């Protein structure tokens, strides 16, 4: 009630809410077209990603986005264009694990932590690439303390060493790759000595780690770091190439290419990507500039993927066809290139989970209709017209395959019925879809019916699946490419990418300096003399979640900036002082935590901080302007990866000083 963000609310029934939302959406579509409705989703919750895409595809709006834009989705795109599928690390047979900006711990990535510990206990080597002396860096055989944002240079230098020293798999390269000679020529520019100057890693350590990787059954498990750096496309492509030229694809102890489960209906099938009209695909915001994440790229990769893996649109965390978030905000604020007037956010604290919070706020305030489905009154929910109560994950059944990344499916039964008036995400999307004229495409009454449909080829219901299996996977098979080829246009691993070339990009990876750095902007560096990276996952929390849980806040009540003691001394900062971290676009207030684990020139900024105990609504929105990292991260084109539009979370400049 009243102005958006005023904090005034009126309780209504689900039926009233959905009838009104649908009516308003229809008016927007009638005036501006379906592209004027956008949606954004967060964590990969079962029954969420596939249903939001299903709804948007049937609606005819290409403006679906998600935090997967800079977390796994862009890795998926680069893996697809290189070898046609997303890789999965075989921890159980690996002799060497490379944690590249990835740090599994007992309470973070717990399952993977257990796999890693088992591998190390078996004698596997450990290489850690991290600017911070992390939990696993302390246990590593080789720790590469990299300058944030220079990862592509390190990858290319590894390739340089592996090729020049003849450490690559010559038989595999000759038979199963294209573009090796061009790659060999390209990487001559990345000698360890030259890359030492770029990355701050000693040349001999670069050689030693490259040799260790090449000589063993090695894996590079996925972590979000390479998804969130300047030059992300080149870094991701270079790591794909590393796997390929050393023969580590689809072999025991390497990176498995698993495909879909042959007897379970995939999440990709549920999305109905084939229902998106061709003329609407072309309206996707950002498609004209950042083509690797576009419908155009999704369609270019699909025929080869279908030939090998049997499905045209294999999403692998929706790796492709994702609208560029900053362009969505521009369409909301300025109506360019056309207006976006309606917005649905599901399980996504959008004002904190993208970059440039002030611009997102302006965009949300400019909407005609803004709907949020949530469990808590987040800063994003506080700006909505409707806040719809979502069921907890314990209140809904589940069936998951890491969103079609792997063929292993695992499930769960709900612990109880949804409490109060909470609905599953599936129920919300179905009920809204019915009101929008999509009823024929939503035949399942509830989420349990949908999951029954998915496991029906196994000859059981979802409940029976849980009783019999809990986890189900096809019999593993290696080197499947010997029978099918790879899911690329050439049928081989494309070291020189034909898809990149067709889209107008460099077909080979290279390194470019971050848009702000001691090298690219030396004058700015004088004013902002520290490099920062975002992504410190505070131990009790996940992303922006759990700040409202008293027992967890007692463990870590304040947002912590991790800074080297010598650096802090020079700045007159003591342990526990409140400080400002300032960039060209804003500043946030954090509490200094002095630690020798930090590089003297690099500070680590926590992600996702807000203060649920503070007043809701404008102007403070529960402290969203105080310590939220999105306040200091830019979103303009110069700060976005050229090919995908990924914003830079790691490797930009800042200054730190005592707060008042």
N, C-alpha and C positions, 0 to 999 in steps of 0.2 A: 504494500500500500504506500502511496506517496511516491516521492522521487526515488529512483533506483539508488540503492546504497544507504537509504535513510534509516534502515534497521526497523522499519515498521512492517508488520506481517499480519496476515489474516489466514487462519486455517480453513482449508477447503477440502473437499473429497477428491480422490483420484479422478473420478469421472468428470467433475467440474474442471479440474486442472487440464486433463487431456483434451476435453472438448474445446476448451478455450485456446490451448496451444495449437491444436490442429486447425482451428478456425483462423487464427492469426497467421499461421504458416501458409495456408491456402491463399490468403489475401496477398501475402508477400510474393508468392509464386505467380499469382495472376498478374501482378504488376511488374515484377522484375525477373521472373524465371526461376527455376529450381536452384540455379547456381547462387542465388541470393541467400540460401540456407547453408551454413557451415556447421561442422561438428568437430569436437576435439575429445580424444579419450586418453586415458593414462595407462596404468599398469596392465599387463596382459592377462586380465582376469577371464576365466573361462566363460563363454557365452557373451563376451563383451565386444572384443574387436571384430569378430566375424558378424555379429548382429548389427553393429553400427555401420559397417561397410555394406551389409545387405540392405539396410534401410536407405542409406545414401545412394547406393547404386540404383535401387528401384525408384527413388525420388528423382534421380537424374542430376544430382549435384556432385561435381568432381572435387568439391572443397571439403574433403575429409582430411583431418590431420590428427597427429598423435605424438606423444613423446618418443615413440619409436623413430620419429624423424631424425633424432640424434642419439639413438640408443638401440642398436642392433639392426634397425631397418636399413640404414645406409651401409652397414657391413654386408647385409644380405644382398643388396643391389650389386656391390662390387664383386662379391663371390659369384653371383649369377653370371655377370658379364665375362668373368674370367674362366670359370669352369662349370657353370650351369647349376650349381646348388650351393647350399650353405654347409660348411664343414662342422663336424662335431668331433672333439678331441677324444682319442682312445687312451684315457689315463691308465687303463688296466694293463696295457702292454708297452707304454712309452718308457724310453730310457732317459729322456730329457724333456723337461717342462720349461717353457718360456712364458713367464708371467709378464705381459707387456702392459704396464699400467693397470694391472689387475692384482687384487690382494685378498684372496679367500682366507677367512678367519673362522674360528669356531662359531662366532655369532653373526658372521656375514658370509653368504654363499656357503652355508654349512655343509651341504651335500658335496660340493666341489672341494671344500676343505678336506673332507674325509677321503675323497679320491686322491687328492694331492699327497696327503700324509702317507697313504698306503703306497703310492708310487715312490716317494722318497725313502720310506722304510725298506722298499725293495731294492734301493740303490740308485734310483733315477737322479740325474743331475738337475740342478735348478738354476736358471738364469732369470734375473729380475731386471726389468727396465722401468725405472721410477725415479723422479727427481727427489722423492722423499725416502728416507731410510725406513721403509715400511715394515710391517710385521714379517712378511716373507723375504724382504730384502736382507734382513738380519740373518736369515737362514740360507741365503743363496750361495752357490758355488761362485757365481759371477754376478755382481751388482753393477749395473750401468746407470749412473746417476745423470740422467739426460736433462738438457735444458728443455723446459716445457714447450711443446709445439714444433719440435724439430725431428719428430719420429720418422718422417719419410726419408730424411737424409740418412738416418741410421740403417733403415731397411735396405736402402739402395747401396749402402756401403757393405752390408752383409752380402748382398748379391754380387757386388764387385769382387769381394774376397773369394766367394764360392766359385764364381766363374773363372777368375784369373788363376786360381790355384787348382782348378780341375776337380773340385769337390762336388760337382753336380752329377745327377744321374743321367749319363750320356744316352743310354738306351731309351729312357723315358722321354727325354727332351727331343731326341730325333724322331721318335715315332708318334708322340702324343702332344706336341706343342707346335705353335706357329709364332714366328717373330723372334726367335732366339738371337739371331745375328744382330738385329736392330737393338734388342735389349742389351746385348754384350757391348755394343758401341755406346749406348746411352750411359751405362753405369761406369764407364771409364772416367767420367767426371766426378765420381764419388769415392775417391781413394780414402782409406782410413785417416790419413794425415789431414786431408782437406775437411773431412767430416768431423774430425776432432775439434777443429776451429768452430764449426757450426754447433755441435751438440754438447761440447765440454767433456766428452768421453775420450779418454786416452786412446790413441790409435791402436796400441797393442791389445787393449781390452776389446776393441771392436773386432780385431782379427781372431783373438782367442774365443770370443763368444760365437762368431760366425762359424768357426771350425767345429766347435762343440755341437752347435745346432746341426750342421751338415753331417757329422759323423755318426749321429745316433738316430734311433727311432724317436723323433721329436715332435712335440705338439706346441701350438701357440693358442691356448684357450681364449675364447672371446672375453673381452672386457670392454667397458664403455669408453675408455680413454681415447682410443684411436677414432671413435665416432665423434669426438667433441673437440678436435684440435684444428688449427689452421692447416690447410693442405691435407684434410682428412681423406679425400678420394685417393690421392697418390699414396699415402701411407697404407691404406687398406689394400689397394691394388698391389703394392710392393710386397706386402706380407702374403697375399694370395700367390704371388709369383714365387716367393721363397718356398712355400709348401710344394709347389709344382716342380720346380727345377731340381729339387732334392729328392723327388720321387716319394713324397710323403702323403699322397692323396689316395684315399680309399684302401689303405693297407693297415695291417695290424700294427699298433703303436704309432700310427699317424693320425691323419684327419679323415674321418669317415664321411662319405656322402651317402646318406641313408635313404632319402626319398620318402614317399608316403607309406603308411601302413596299408597293405593290400586288402585288408578286410574291415577297415573302419572308415566310415565316411569322414573325409578330411574337413578341417576348418576352412580350407581354401574353397572347397565345393560350396560351403554355406554362404560365402560372400556374394555369389552371383555377379562377379565382375563382368561377365558377358552381357549383363543387362544394361550397363552404362551406355547410352547412345553415343555414337561416334562424334556427333556435333557437340555434345556436352563435354566429352573428354578434352576437346581443344580449348575449353574455357577454364581449365584448371589454373588456379592462381599460382604463378611462379614457373609455369611450364615453359614459357618462352625464353627464360633465362637459365634456370637450373634444371636442365633436361634429364639428368640421370635419375632424379626422383619422380619423373613425370609419367603420365599415361603413355606418352610417346615411347619412352624407354621400356616401360612395362610391356607394351605391345611388340616392340622389336625383339625382346628376349623370349617372349612366350612361345613361338613356334618351335624353337629348338628345345626349350624346357619341356614342352608337351611331348615331343618326339621321344625323349629319353625317359621322362618321369611320368608321362601319361596324363598330365593335367596342364591346361593352357596357362592358368593363372595360379601358380603356386606362390602363396604369399610369403612364407618364411618371415613372419612378423611384419607382414604387409610391406615387404621390401620393394617399393615402387608405388607409383600413383598416389603420392602424398602431397597435398597442397603445402606451399611454403608459408609458414605461420606469419612472418612479418608482412607478407603481401595480403594475407587475410585481414590483418589489423588496418592496413592502408585502405582496403576496400570498405571496411566498416567506417573509418573516419572520413575519408575523402571521396568515397564512391568511385574509385578508380581501380581498374578499368571499368568496373561496374559496381553497383552497391551490393554489400552483404548486410542484410537487415535482421536475419535470425541466426541464433547460435545455440547449439546444444553441447553442453560439456558433461561428460560422464566419467567419474573416477579420475578426475584430472584437476588439480589445483593450478589452473592455467596461468594466473597472474604471477605465479612463482616458478612454474616449471618451464617457461620459455625465457627469452631474453628481452630486456628493456621493459621493465614492469610499468613505467609511467605511460608508455605508448599502449600497452595492453589495456591498462585502466581506461585510457581515453577511448579505445575501441569499444570496450564493454559498455561504457556509458552512452555510446552513440547508437546502440542497437534499438530496434523496435521490439524484439522479443529475445529474451535471454533465459535459458532453462539450464538448471544444474541438477544432476542426480548425484547425491552424496550421502555419506554417513555422518559427517560432521559439518558444522557451520564454518567452513574454510573462508579465507579472504575472498576467494572467487565466488563461493556460494553467497556471500554477503552482498554481492553486486547483482544477483540474479533477480528476475521477475518471479520465477518459480523455483523452489528448492524441493526436490522430490526425494523421499527417504529410501535409500538403497539397502538391500539385505547384505549382511555380513557374509564372508566366504564360508563360515561355518553353518550358515543358514541356507545353503544351496548345494545341490549335487554338482559334481565336476567330472570332466574328462578332458585331458590335456595332452598335447604332444609338442610342447614348446612352440605353439602356433606353427605347426607343420615344418619345423626345423629338423625334427628327427622322426623316425617311424615308431619310436617307443611311446605307447599311450598309457597313461596312468590316471586313475580316477579316485573319486572320493564321494561318500554319501554325506548328506547334510546331517549335522548333529541335532538340529531341531528345526521346526518351522520358523519362518521369519517372524520376528517379534513386532508387536505394534502394527503399524501400517506399512512396514517395509516391503518392498517388492524386489524380486530378482531383476537384473538388467534385462534379461530376455523378456520378462513379462511387460516391462515398460516399453521396450522397442516394439514388441508385437502389438500392444494395445494402441500405441501411437500410429503404427503402420496401418492397422485396420481403419483407423479414422482418416488416414491419408489415401485410402483406396487401394492398399496393397494386400488385401486379405487373402487372395488366392495363393500368395507366395509365403504365407505364414500358417501352414496347416497344423502345426503342433501347438496344443493348448497351453502347455507349460514347458519349463526347461527339462523336466524328467521325460516328457514325451520326445523332445528333441534328441536327448541322449539315447533313448531307446532306439530311435531311428538310426543314429550313428553307429551303434554296435550291432544292429540287426543282421548284417552279413556274417557275424560270428555265431549267429543262431541263439542269441540271448538278449535279455533286457539289460538295462544299465544296472539294476540291482543284482541281477544274476552275474553280470560281468564282475561286479565288486566281490561277490561271494566266491566266484571261481578263480578270478585272476588278480584283480587290483591293478596289476601291471601286465601289459601284453605287447609283445614285439614279434615281428617276423624273424625268421632265422637269419642271422647276419651272413652277408656274402661280400667278399672283397673283390677289388678290381673289376667292378661291374662294367666299367668303361670299355673293357676288352670286348664285350658283347654289344654294347649300345653306343659307344662313343660318349663324348661329353655333351652336356646340354647347351652348347654354344653354336652359333651359325656355322662354324667350320667343323664342328664335331670334335675339336681338340681344345686343349687349354690354350686360351688366347693371351699369350704374353703381350702381344701387340693386338689390342682390342679392336675388332671391326665395329662393334657397337659404339664405342667411344668415337671412332673416326667418323661414322655416319652421323653422329650427333654434333660433330664439329669440334670435338675436344682432342687433346693430345692422346694418341693411342697407347703411349708408354708413360709410366709414372716418372715424375721428376720432383725435385724439392724447390719450394719457394719460401722465402722468409715470411714470417708472420707480419701482418700489416702494421703492427706496433712491435718494436723490439729494439735492443741496443744497436742492431745493425741497420734495420730499415728506417728507423726514426731516431737517429742519435740525439737530435736537439730535444725531442720530447722525452727521451730517456733521462736527460739531465733533470727534468722536472718530476718525472715519475720513474725513480731509479730502481724499482723492484719489479720482478716478474711474479705474477700470481696465477694460480690455477684453482679452479672450482672443482669440487667433487669429494671433499672430505666427508665421508659418510660417518656421522657421529654414531658412536657405538650403540646407544639405545634406540636409535631412530632409523627409519627408512624413508629416504627422500624427504618430503615435507610432513610425513605422518608421525603420529605418536607424541607430539609436543604437549598434548592435552592429558597425557597419562602421568599422574602424579609420581608414581614410583620410578618411572623412567626419567622424568625431569629431575628428580633428586640425584640421579647418577650424573647428569650433565645439565645443570639448570640454565647455563648461558652459552651463547654461540662463541666458539673459540677460534681465534686466528693463530695458526701455528707458525712460529717465527724463530729463527736462529738467535741464540743468546747474544752473540757478538753484534749482530745487526740491531737487535733491540737496544743493547747498551749504547751504540752509536746514536740511536734515535731518542735516548732518554726514557726508554720504556722498561718497566719492571713487570715481572710475572704477575698476571692478574689485573693489570691496568686495562681500563677501557680505552680502545683506540679507534680511529677512523681508518678505513681503507678507501682510498679515493681513486677514481679513474676519470677519464675525460667526460663521462656522462653522469656521474653521481658518486655518492659515498654511502657507506654503511658502517654501523657501529658494532664492534666485536670486542671480546675480552682476549687479551694477549696470553698465549700459552707458549712459554719459551721452551724450546727443545733442540737438542743437538741433532735430531733426525732431519731438521730442515736445512736446506742449502742456504748459505749466507745471502744469496741474491734472489731467493725464491720464497714466497709465502703461500700458505695453503688456506684457502677460504672455504668455510663450511657451506653446504647446500641446504636450502629448504627451511630456513628459520623464520618462524612467526611466533606470536605469543597469544595462544588461545585464551589466556586469562585476562587479556586487555579488552577494552570495549569494542564491540562489533560495530560494523557500519562505518560510513564516512565520518571524519576524515582519516581515522587511523587504521581501520580494517584489521583490528587485532595485531597491530604492530608490523604490518607488512612493509612499511617504508623504513623500518629501523635496521634490520640485519639481513634482509632478503638479498641474496646474491644477484637476483635478476635486476636489481637497481643499479648495478655497476657494469652490466654486460650490454654492449651495443648490439643492434640488429640490422644496421644498414648493410648494403650490398658489399662494401669493401671489407666488412668483417664476417662475410659468409664465404664458405668454400665455393670455388668457381663452378664446379660441376653439379653439386647437389644443394648448395645453399645452406649448408650446415653452419650454425653460429659457432663462434669460438669461445669455448669455456676455459681453455687452458693455453697460457703462453702470452697473455697481453700484459701491459704495463700498469703499475699503480704506485701510489706513495702511501706510507703509513705514518700516522702521527697520533699523539695523545689526544683523547677526546676531552671536551670540557667536563 
